[in-house]
Amino acid sequence: MKHRSILCLLLAFLLLLAACGEPGSEKPEEAAPAGQTAGRYALSEGGEAIVNDVDLSHYAETEDNARVFYEIFVGSFSDSDGDGIGDLRGIIKRFDYLNDGDPASGLSLGVEGIWLTPIYKSPTYHKYDVTDYYAIDPAFGTEDDLRELCDLCEARNVKLILDLPINHTGSQNEWFRSFCDAHKRGDSEDPYYDFYCWSKADEIPSGRHFAPIVGCEDYYECNFDGAMPELNFDNEAVRQAVLDVAKYYLALGVDGFRFDAAKYVYYGDNAGSADFWEWYMAELRAIDPEIYVVAEVWDGDGITDLYYGSMNCFNFTMSQSSGLIADVAKAGNAGQYAVYVESYLNTVQALRPDAMLVPFVSNHDMDRASGFLPSMNGQMQMAANLYILGPGSPFLYYGEEIGMRGSRGSASTDANRRLAMRWGDGDTVADPKGSTYPDQSEVNLAEQLGQDSSLYTYYKRLILIRRANPEIARGEYQAVTVPDSKVGGFVSTWNGSSVLVLHNPSTGTKTVDLAALGLDYTELTAVIGMEDASLEGTTLTLGGQTSVVLR
C-alpha cells in the first residue's frame, strides 16, 4: 500500500495543550506563511510547524536510558546576561527549543537527555582544568541555576548529565596547591603529599610527561597539559574525594555523568583504569541504580570492551570523518553497517546485559560533521538516519541540527570546533576566545524555523520517528542485509512488538522483495530522507538516501 500523510485527531488535542505553554522558558517562534503545506509538514493558521505524518499510536514515554542526548558546550550555547558567554540560565531560557514537554507539538527538537561540558570553577573557557569541583563557575551562573535546570529536566523527563573530568584537575586547584606545598616542605606525612602522581627527576618513566614542582626537585605528572596535573588513584583519599564530588551532584539532582579521559586514570594501563571504574561505578550504582553514565575511552572497540563491564562507552569506531557512519552515509553499505552494530551489541551485552551502543558523529573535540557530511547532497541527513534510527543512546552535538561548521584548520585550535550557537535572533553568545574560524552567519536557526525542507526540521522529525517507535532504541537487534544491494538495516523486537528499519544510502532507487528475505511487514509507518518510498504487497520501493520504518 502507498504511504500517505495522516494527522490523527489525538495530535489536535495535544497541540491545544501545547499552545498553553509552560513556565520557565520561552518558546521559539516558527514563522511561516499561514496555511502553507509542504512535504510531510503542515503549517497551522498560527504559522506553527506541526508534524502531521508520524504515527504516535505506539509512542511510549521514555522510562529508561535509551535516549537521544544533546551535548551543550555551555559557554557557547546561549547567553542570558549579555556578557557574551553562554550560561545555565541561557540553557533554561532555551529549554523549549530542546524539549517543550509535548512530543506531538513539533515545536521542539525533542531530545531526551542533555550533556553539559564542565561547569565547575576554572580559569579557562573549556573548564576541563577544574579549580573547585564544588563551585559553579561564576561565568556560567550559580548552584541555584543548576538546581532550577535539574528541576526543569525532571519535569520534562529529560536526563541531565555533567561532564566530570577527574583524571586531572587544574593547577590552581587547592588540592594541587596543598600537594605542591607539601613537596616544598618535604613533608611526606601531609595528606596531600601523594594526592597527585609525581616522580624524582631520574625516575620519570619514558613516554609520559612531567613538569617540575616549583621550589623543590620533584616533578608532577601532566600528560595532557602542564596546567592539568594528574591525580594519584593509588591513594584512597583521592578515590574518596572524586567519589564525594559525584555524590554531591547526584544529591543536587543531576542524573549522571560523562567521564572525561576515562582510560587515563592509570596512564597506559587500561586494566588498572578499568578496575578503578568498576569500583567507582559500584559505589555510584549503590546510590542510584538507574544512573546514566558514559565514558570517553577514545580507542578502538577492543579497548572500550575492557570498560563495558562497568559502564557504557562512546563508540569512536563509528564517529568522525573516517568512521563507519560517515562511510555509509557517503553511499556505503548499510547492510555491513548493521552487521557491525549487531556484532558490537552481542559483544558488549555479553560483558554486561544492560550495555548500550552510544553512537555519535562528532563532538567538541572533533571537526564538525557538516564539514565532511554536507547536507546539500543528503549525506548529513543519511548519517543522522543511521545513528538516530538505531539502538541505544545516540548523542547530537549542539548546532549539528542546523548544519553549523567548525574545524581546527591551520590555526590548530579546538575553539574553532566550539563556536557560538547560531540562533539568528539576537542572542549575545560569542565565539570562544582563540577561535579563528570564518564567519558563518548564513547558518542560523531563525532561518530554518518553520521551513519543512530545513535541516533543523529534518532532525525534529527524525527524533520524533524514533520516539514514536520505541522498539528501535531498545529492542533485540537483528541485522538485515539485502543481497547485491547497499540497502540494509535491522529488525528490533521489544515487548512482543517488532519494527523493521531499512536504509538506502545510495543515490538511486532500490526495490526490495521483503518476502524473499523472510520479512513479514505490511505497514509502512515512516519515511524520511531525500526521496520517498512505497510498499506494494511485499515489494518495497525505497528512494535514494532514504530510510523507512515498517511494522
C-alpha positions as CSV (number, residue, x, y, z in Angstrom):
1,M,0.0,0.0,0.0
2,K,1.1,3.5,-0.7
3,H,2.5,5.6,2.2
4,R,0.1,8.5,3.0
5,S,0.4,11.5,5.4
6,I,-2.1,11.2,8.2
7,L,-2.8,13.6,11.1
8,C,-4.6,11.7,13.9
9,L,-7.2,13.5,16.0
10,L,-5.1,12.9,19.1
11,L,-2.5,15.3,17.8
12,A,-5.0,18.1,17.5
13,F,-5.9,17.7,21.2
14,L,-2.2,17.6,22.2
15,L,-1.5,20.7,20.2
16,L,-4.2,22.6,22.0
17,L,-2.5,21.7,25.3
18,A,0.9,22.7,23.9
19,A,-0.4,26.1,23.0
20,C,-0.9,26.9,26.7
21,G,2.8,26.8,27.1
22,E,4.8,26.1,30.3
23,P,6.5,28.5,32.7
24,G,10.3,28.8,33.0
25,S,11.3,29.1,29.3
26,E,10.5,30.9,26.1
27,K,9.2,29.1,23.0
28,P,10.9,30.0,19.7
29,E,8.5,31.3,17.1
30,E,8.2,29.2,14.0
31,A,7.3,31.9,11.5
32,A,6.0,30.8,8.1
33,P,3.1,31.7,5.8
34,A,-0.2,30.7,7.4
35,G,-1.8,27.7,5.8
36,Q,1.2,26.7,3.8
37,T,1.6,23.0,3.3
38,A,4.7,21.3,2.0
39,G,6.2,17.8,2.1
40,R,5.4,15.9,5.2
41,Y,4.7,19.0,7.3
42,A,1.8,21.3,7.5
43,L,1.6,24.8,9.0
44,S,-1.3,25.8,11.1
45,E,-3.0,29.2,10.8
46,G,-0.8,30.5,13.6
47,G,2.2,29.6,11.5
48,E,3.4,26.9,13.8
49,A,5.0,23.8,12.2
50,I,3.4,20.6,13.2
51,V,4.4,17.0,12.4
52,N,1.5,15.6,10.6
53,D,2.5,12.1,9.5
54,V,4.3,10.5,12.4
55,D,2.0,7.7,13.8
56,L,2.1,8.1,17.6
57,S,-0.1,5.1,18.3
58,H,2.9,3.2,19.5
59,Y,4.5,6.1,21.3
60,A,5.6,5.4,24.9
61,E,7.1,7.8,27.3
62,T,10.8,7.0,27.8
63,E,11.5,5.5,31.2
64,D,14.9,4.0,30.6
65,N,18.3,5.3,29.5
66,A,17.8,4.6,25.7
67,R,17.6,8.3,24.9
68,V,18.7,10.9,22.3
69,F,21.2,13.1,24.1
70,Y,22.3,16.7,23.2
71,E,25.7,17.9,24.0
72,I,25.9,21.5,25.1
73,F,29.3,23.3,25.2
74,V,28.0,25.6,27.9
75,G,30.0,28.8,27.2
76,S,29.0,28.7,23.5
77,F,25.3,27.9,23.7
78,S,23.1,30.8,24.9
79,D,23.9,33.9,26.8
80,S,21.3,35.2,29.3
81,D,23.1,38.3,30.7
82,G,24.8,39.9,27.8
83,D,28.4,39.2,28.6
84,G,28.9,37.1,25.5
85,I,29.4,33.8,27.5
86,G,26.8,31.0,27.4
87,D,25.4,30.1,30.8
88,L,23.0,27.9,32.7
89,R,20.2,30.5,32.6
90,G,20.7,30.6,28.8
91,I,20.0,26.9,28.7
92,I,16.9,27.3,30.9
93,K,15.8,30.1,28.5
94,R,16.2,27.8,25.5
95,F,14.7,24.7,27.1
96,D,11.6,24.7,25.0
97,Y,13.8,24.6,22.0
98,L,15.3,21.4,23.3
99,N,12.2,19.8,24.8
100,D,8.9,21.5,25.3
101,G,7.3,18.6,27.1
102,D,5.0,17.7,24.2
103,P,6.4,15.3,21.6
104,A,3.5,15.9,19.3
105,S,3.8,19.7,19.2
106,G,6.5,19.8,16.5
107,L,7.9,22.9,18.2
108,S,10.9,21.4,19.9
109,L,13.9,19.3,18.9
110,G,12.6,16.5,21.2
111,V,15.9,15.4,22.8
112,E,15.5,13.3,25.9
113,G,18.9,14.0,27.6
114,I,21.4,16.8,27.9
115,W,25.2,16.6,28.4
116,L,26.8,19.7,29.8
117,T,30.5,20.2,29.3
118,P,32.2,21.1,32.6
119,I,30.5,23.9,34.6
120,Y,32.9,23.9,37.6
121,K,35.1,26.8,38.6
122,S,38.0,27.1,36.2
123,P,40.2,29.7,34.6
124,T,39.7,28.5,31.0
125,Y,36.8,28.8,28.6
126,H,36.5,25.0,28.3
127,K,36.6,24.3,32.1
128,Y,38.4,20.9,31.9
129,D,41.0,22.2,34.3
130,V,38.8,22.4,37.5
131,T,39.8,24.7,40.3
132,D,36.9,23.8,42.6
133,Y,34.6,20.9,41.9
134,Y,32.0,22.3,44.4
135,A,31.6,25.7,42.8
136,I,29.8,26.6,39.6
137,D,32.0,28.9,37.5
138,P,30.6,32.4,38.0
139,A,30.6,33.0,34.2
140,F,28.1,30.1,34.0
141,G,25.9,31.0,36.9
142,T,25.1,29.7,40.4
143,E,24.3,26.4,42.1
144,D,20.7,27.7,42.3
145,D,20.7,28.0,38.5
146,L,21.8,24.3,38.2
147,R,19.1,23.2,40.7
148,E,16.5,25.0,38.6
149,L,17.8,23.3,35.4
150,C,17.7,20.0,37.2
151,D,14.0,20.6,38.2
152,L,13.1,21.6,34.7
153,C,14.7,18.5,33.3
154,E,12.8,16.3,35.7
155,A,9.6,18.0,34.8
156,R,10.1,17.3,31.1
157,N,11.5,13.8,31.6
158,V,14.9,14.9,30.3
159,K,18.1,13.4,31.9
160,L,20.9,15.8,32.7
161,I,24.4,14.6,32.9
162,L,27.5,16.6,33.8
163,D,31.0,16.2,32.3
164,L,33.2,15.1,35.1
165,P,37.0,15.3,34.4
166,I,38.6,13.5,37.3
167,N,41.7,12.1,35.6
168,H,43.3,15.5,36.3
169,T,42.4,18.8,38.0
170,G,43.6,22.4,37.2
171,S,46.9,23.6,38.6
172,Q,45.0,26.3,40.6
173,N,43.0,23.7,42.5
174,E,43.5,23.8,46.2
175,W,44.3,20.1,46.2
176,F,47.3,20.8,43.9
177,R,48.4,23.8,45.9
178,S,48.4,21.7,49.0
179,F,50.3,19.0,47.2
180,C,53.0,21.4,46.0
181,D,53.3,23.0,49.4
182,A,53.8,19.5,51.0
183,H,56.6,18.7,48.5
184,K,58.3,22.1,49.0
185,R,58.4,21.3,52.7
186,G,59.4,17.7,52.1
187,D,56.5,16.7,54.4
188,S,55.7,13.2,53.3
189,E,53.2,12.9,56.2
190,D,51.0,15.6,54.8
191,P,47.7,14.1,53.5
192,Y,48.2,15.9,50.1
193,Y,51.8,14.8,49.6
194,D,50.7,11.8,47.4
195,F,47.5,13.3,46.1
196,Y,48.9,13.6,42.6
197,C,51.3,11.4,40.6
198,W,54.9,12.6,41.0
199,S,58.4,11.4,40.5
200,K,62.1,12.2,41.1
201,A,63.9,13.6,38.1
202,D,65.9,10.4,37.5
203,E,62.9,8.1,37.8
204,I,60.5,9.7,35.3
205,P,59.0,6.8,33.2
206,S,59.5,7.1,29.4
207,G,56.6,8.1,27.3
208,R,55.0,10.2,30.0
209,H,55.1,13.9,30.7
210,F,56.1,15.5,33.9
211,A,56.8,19.1,35.0
212,P,58.8,20.5,37.9
213,I,57.2,21.4,41.2
214,V,58.4,24.9,41.8
215,G,60.5,25.2,44.9
216,C,61.8,21.6,45.0
217,E,63.4,18.9,42.9
218,D,60.3,16.7,42.4
219,Y,58.1,16.5,39.3
220,Y,54.4,16.1,38.8
221,E,52.7,14.2,36.0
222,C,50.8,16.2,33.4
223,N,50.2,14.2,30.2
224,F,47.5,16.5,28.8
225,D,49.0,19.9,29.8
226,G,51.2,21.4,32.4
227,A,48.1,23.1,33.8
228,M,46.4,19.8,34.3
229,P,48.2,17.7,37.0
230,E,47.1,14.1,37.3
231,L,45.6,12.7,40.4
232,N,47.0,9.6,42.1
233,F,44.4,6.9,42.2
234,D,46.5,4.6,44.3
235,N,45.7,7.0,47.1
236,E,42.4,6.0,48.8
237,A,41.9,9.6,49.9
238,V,41.9,10.6,46.2
239,R,39.4,7.9,45.3
240,Q,37.1,9.1,48.1
241,A,37.5,12.7,47.1
242,V,36.4,12.2,43.5
243,L,33.6,9.9,44.7
244,D,32.3,12.6,47.0
245,V,32.2,15.0,44.1
246,A,29.9,12.7,42.1
247,K,27.7,12.1,45.2
248,Y,27.3,15.8,45.7
249,Y,25.9,16.4,42.3
250,L,23.7,13.3,42.3
251,A,22.2,14.6,45.6
252,L,21.7,18.0,43.9
253,G,19.6,16.5,41.2
254,V,21.7,15.5,38.2
255,D,21.1,12.1,36.6
256,G,24.7,11.0,35.9
257,F,27.9,11.9,34.2
258,R,30.1,11.8,31.1
259,F,33.6,10.8,32.3
260,D,36.4,12.6,30.5
261,A,39.6,10.8,29.6
262,A,38.4,7.6,31.4
263,K,41.2,5.4,30.1
264,Y,43.9,7.7,31.6
265,V,43.1,7.2,35.2
266,Y,46.1,4.9,35.1
267,Y,48.1,6.2,32.2
268,G,49.0,3.4,29.7
269,D,47.3,0.8,31.9
270,N,43.8,0.0,30.7
271,A,43.4,-2.9,33.0
272,G,44.2,-0.7,36.0
273,S,41.8,2.1,34.8
274,A,39.0,-0.4,34.2
275,D,39.4,-1.8,37.7
276,F,39.1,1.7,39.1
277,W,35.9,2.4,37.2
278,E,34.4,-0.9,38.3
279,W,34.9,0.2,41.9
280,Y,33.7,3.7,41.2
281,M,30.5,2.7,39.4
282,A,29.6,0.1,42.0
283,E,29.7,2.9,44.6
284,L,27.5,5.2,42.4
285,R,25.0,2.5,41.5
286,A,24.6,1.8,45.2
287,I,23.2,5.4,45.3
288,D,21.3,5.3,42.1
289,P,20.8,2.0,40.2
290,E,19.4,3.9,37.2
291,I,22.3,6.4,36.9
292,Y,23.2,7.4,33.4
293,V,26.9,7.3,32.7
294,V,29.0,7.2,29.5
295,A,32.8,7.1,29.3
296,E,35.2,8.8,26.9
297,V,37.6,5.9,26.0
298,W,39.0,7.3,22.8
299,D,40.1,4.0,21.3
300,G,39.1,1.0,19.3
301,D,36.4,-1.5,20.2
302,G,38.9,-4.0,21.7
303,I,39.9,-1.4,24.3
304,T,36.4,0.0,25.1
305,D,35.3,-3.6,25.7
306,L,37.6,-3.6,28.8
307,Y,35.4,-0.9,30.3
308,Y,32.0,-2.1,29.4
309,G,31.8,-4.4,32.4
310,S,31.1,-1.3,34.5
311,M,29.7,1.4,32.1
312,N,28.9,2.3,28.5
313,C,31.4,4.0,26.3
314,F,31.1,6.3,23.3
315,N,31.7,4.4,20.1
316,F,34.6,6.1,18.3
317,T,34.7,3.5,15.5
318,M,31.5,5.0,14.2
319,S,32.4,8.7,14.6
320,Q,34.4,11.4,12.7
321,S,35.1,11.7,9.0
322,S,36.8,8.3,9.0
323,G,34.1,6.5,10.9
324,L,31.5,3.9,9.9
325,I,28.6,6.4,9.9
326,A,30.3,8.8,7.5
327,D,31.5,6.0,5.3
328,V,28.0,4.5,4.9
329,A,26.4,8.0,4.6
330,K,28.6,8.5,1.5
331,A,26.8,5.7,-0.4
332,G,28.4,2.9,1.6
333,N,26.8,-0.4,2.5
334,A,24.1,-0.2,5.1
335,G,23.9,-4.0,5.4
336,Q,27.5,-4.2,6.5
337,Y,26.9,-1.4,8.9
338,A,24.0,-3.3,10.5
339,V,26.1,-6.4,10.8
340,Y,28.8,-4.4,12.7
341,V,26.1,-3.0,15.1
342,E,24.7,-6.5,15.8
343,S,28.2,-7.8,16.5
344,Y,29.0,-4.9,18.7
345,L,25.8,-5.3,20.7
346,N,26.4,-9.0,21.1
347,T,29.9,-8.4,22.5
348,V,29.1,-5.6,25.0
349,Q,25.9,-7.2,26.2
350,A,27.8,-10.4,26.9
351,L,30.0,-8.3,29.2
352,R,27.0,-6.5,30.8
353,P,23.4,-7.4,29.9
354,D,22.2,-3.8,30.1
355,A,25.1,-2.4,28.0
356,M,24.1,0.0,25.2
357,L,25.6,1.3,22.0
358,V,26.4,5.1,22.4
359,P,27.0,6.4,18.8
360,F,27.7,9.9,17.7
361,V,29.2,11.7,14.6
362,S,31.2,14.5,16.2
363,N,31.7,16.3,19.5
364,H,33.6,19.3,21.0
365,D,37.0,17.6,20.4
366,M,36.4,16.9,16.7
367,D,35.8,18.8,13.5
368,R,32.1,19.4,13.0
369,A,30.2,16.9,10.9
370,S,28.9,19.4,8.3
371,G,32.4,19.8,7.1
372,F,32.6,16.2,5.9
373,L,28.9,15.4,5.5
374,P,27.3,18.3,3.6
375,S,23.5,18.5,3.9
376,M,23.1,19.9,0.4
377,N,23.8,16.4,-1.1
378,G,22.0,14.5,1.6
379,Q,25.0,13.0,3.4
380,M,24.3,14.7,6.7
381,Q,20.7,13.5,6.6
382,M,21.7,10.0,5.8
383,A,24.2,9.9,8.6
384,A,21.6,11.2,11.1
385,N,19.2,8.4,10.0
386,L,21.9,5.8,10.5
387,Y,22.7,6.6,14.1
388,I,19.5,8.2,15.4
389,L,17.2,5.5,13.9
390,G,19.2,2.9,15.8
391,P,19.7,1.2,19.1
392,G,21.0,2.6,22.4
393,S,21.6,6.3,23.2
394,P,22.8,8.5,20.3
395,F,24.4,11.9,21.0
396,L,23.9,15.0,19.0
397,Y,26.4,17.9,19.2
398,Y,24.7,21.3,19.6
399,G,24.4,23.1,16.2
400,E,24.7,19.8,14.3
401,E,20.9,20.1,13.7
402,I,21.3,23.4,11.8
403,G,24.5,22.5,9.9
404,M,27.0,24.6,11.9
405,R,30.6,24.3,10.7
406,G,33.8,24.3,12.6
407,S,37.3,22.7,12.3
408,R,40.7,23.2,13.8
409,G,42.2,24.2,10.4
410,S,45.6,25.7,10.1
411,A,45.1,27.6,13.4
412,S,45.1,24.2,15.2
413,T,42.7,25.4,17.9
414,D,39.8,23.4,19.4
415,A,38.0,26.7,19.9
416,N,37.1,26.5,16.2
417,R,35.1,23.4,17.0
418,R,33.2,25.0,19.8
419,L,31.8,28.1,18.2
420,A,28.7,30.1,19.4
421,M,25.4,28.6,18.6
422,R,23.9,30.4,15.6
423,W,20.4,31.3,16.9
424,G,19.9,34.2,14.5
425,D,17.6,36.0,16.9
426,G,20.0,38.4,18.7
427,D,21.4,36.1,21.3
428,T,24.6,37.7,22.5
429,V,26.6,34.5,22.9
430,A,30.0,34.9,21.3
431,D,32.6,32.6,19.8
432,P,35.2,31.4,22.5
433,K,38.5,33.2,22.9
434,G,41.1,32.0,20.5
435,S,38.7,31.0,17.7
436,T,39.7,31.9,14.2
437,Y,37.0,30.2,12.1
438,P,35.5,32.2,9.2
439,D,32.1,33.8,9.7
440,Q,29.1,31.5,9.1
441,S,26.3,33.9,9.9
442,E,24.4,32.5,7.0
443,V,23.8,29.4,9.1
444,N,21.3,30.1,11.8
445,L,18.2,28.6,13.4
446,A,15.9,31.6,12.8
447,E,16.0,31.0,9.0
448,Q,15.3,27.3,9.4
449,L,12.3,27.5,11.8
450,G,9.0,26.6,10.1
451,Q,10.8,25.5,6.9
452,D,9.8,22.0,6.1
453,S,12.9,21.5,4.0
454,S,15.4,22.7,6.6
455,L,17.9,20.5,8.3
456,Y,16.5,21.6,11.7
457,T,13.0,20.4,10.7
458,Y,14.6,17.2,9.4
459,Y,16.2,16.4,12.8
460,K,13.0,17.2,14.7
461,R,11.0,14.7,12.6
462,L,13.8,12.1,12.8
463,I,13.9,12.2,16.6
464,L,10.1,12.0,16.7
465,I,10.0,9.0,14.5
466,R,12.5,7.3,16.8
467,R,10.4,8.1,19.9
468,A,7.2,7.0,18.1
469,N,8.7,3.6,17.5
470,P,10.2,2.6,20.9
471,E,11.4,-0.7,19.6
472,I,14.1,1.0,17.6
473,A,16.0,2.1,20.6
474,R,15.7,-0.8,23.0
475,G,14.7,-4.0,21.2
476,E,16.6,-7.2,20.4
477,Y,18.6,-6.3,17.3
478,Q,18.9,-8.5,14.2
479,A,20.8,-7.2,11.2
480,V,19.2,-7.3,7.8
481,T,21.2,-7.4,4.6
482,V,19.8,-7.2,1.1
483,P,21.9,-9.3,-1.4
484,D,23.5,-7.4,-4.3
485,S,22.5,-4.1,-2.7
486,K,23.7,-1.4,-0.3
487,V,20.3,-1.4,1.3
488,G,20.4,-2.8,4.9
489,G,19.0,-2.3,8.3
490,F,17.6,-4.3,11.2
491,V,14.6,-5.9,12.9
492,S,14.2,-4.8,16.5
493,T,11.8,-6.6,18.8
494,W,10.7,-5.3,22.2
495,N,7.8,-6.1,24.5
496,G,6.4,-8.5,21.9
497,S,6.4,-5.9,19.1
498,S,8.8,-5.5,16.3
499,V,9.8,-3.0,13.6
500,L,11.9,-3.2,10.5
501,V,14.2,-0.3,9.7
502,L,15.9,-0.1,6.3
503,H,18.3,2.4,4.9
504,N,19.2,3.1,1.3
505,P,22.4,5.2,1.4
506,S,22.9,5.1,-2.4
507,T,21.6,7.8,-4.7
508,G,19.4,5.6,-6.8
509,T,16.0,4.0,-6.0
510,K,16.1,0.4,-4.9
511,T,13.5,-2.3,-4.9
512,V,13.4,-4.8,-2.0
513,D,11.3,-8.0,-2.0
514,L,10.6,-8.4,1.7
515,A,9.1,-11.9,1.2
516,A,12.3,-13.1,-0.3
517,L,14.1,-12.0,2.8
518,G,11.6,-13.7,5.1
519,L,10.3,-10.4,6.4
520,D,6.6,-10.2,7.1
521,Y,6.0,-6.4,7.4
522,T,2.9,-4.9,5.8
523,E,2.7,-1.4,7.1
524,L,5.0,1.5,6.1
525,T,4.8,3.7,9.1
526,A,7.6,6.3,8.4
527,V,9.6,7.5,5.5
528,I,12.5,10.0,6.0
529,G,15.2,11.0,3.6
530,M,15.9,12.8,0.3
531,E,13.3,10.9,-1.6
532,D,10.2,8.8,-1.0
533,A,9.2,5.2,-0.5
534,S,6.2,3.0,-1.2
535,L,5.1,-0.6,-0.3
536,E,3.0,-2.6,-2.7
537,G,2.3,-6.0,-1.2
538,T,5.7,-7.3,-0.2
539,T,7.7,-5.1,-2.6
540,L,9.3,-2.1,-1.1
541,T,10.5,0.7,-3.4
542,L,13.0,2.8,-1.5
543,G,14.3,6.1,-2.8
544,G,17.9,7.1,-2.6
545,Q,19.4,8.4,0.7
546,T,16.2,7.5,2.4
547,S,15.2,5.3,5.4
548,V,11.9,3.7,6.3
549,V,10.3,2.1,9.4
550,L,7.9,-0.8,8.8
551,R,5.6,-2.8,11.1
